[in-house]
Amino acid sequence: MAHRAHRHREEGPCHFSLMSLSATRRLMLALIPLAMLWLLVGWANGWWP
């Protein structure tokens, strides 16, 4: 079977978990905001016009 059956907790909906994502997707979710911050800092400091 393609997906595993899992049980939801009765007290609330299924929560989002980074551990459920693949390693590549977790890495991208971490790197994209850092890259945007680095570009913003570089632009603010005048590293490029």
Summary of the structure (lengths in Angstrom):
residues: 49
radius of gyration: 18.6
end to end distance: 54.0
largest distance: 54.9
contacts: 63
relative contact order: 0.08
helix: 51%
strand: 0%
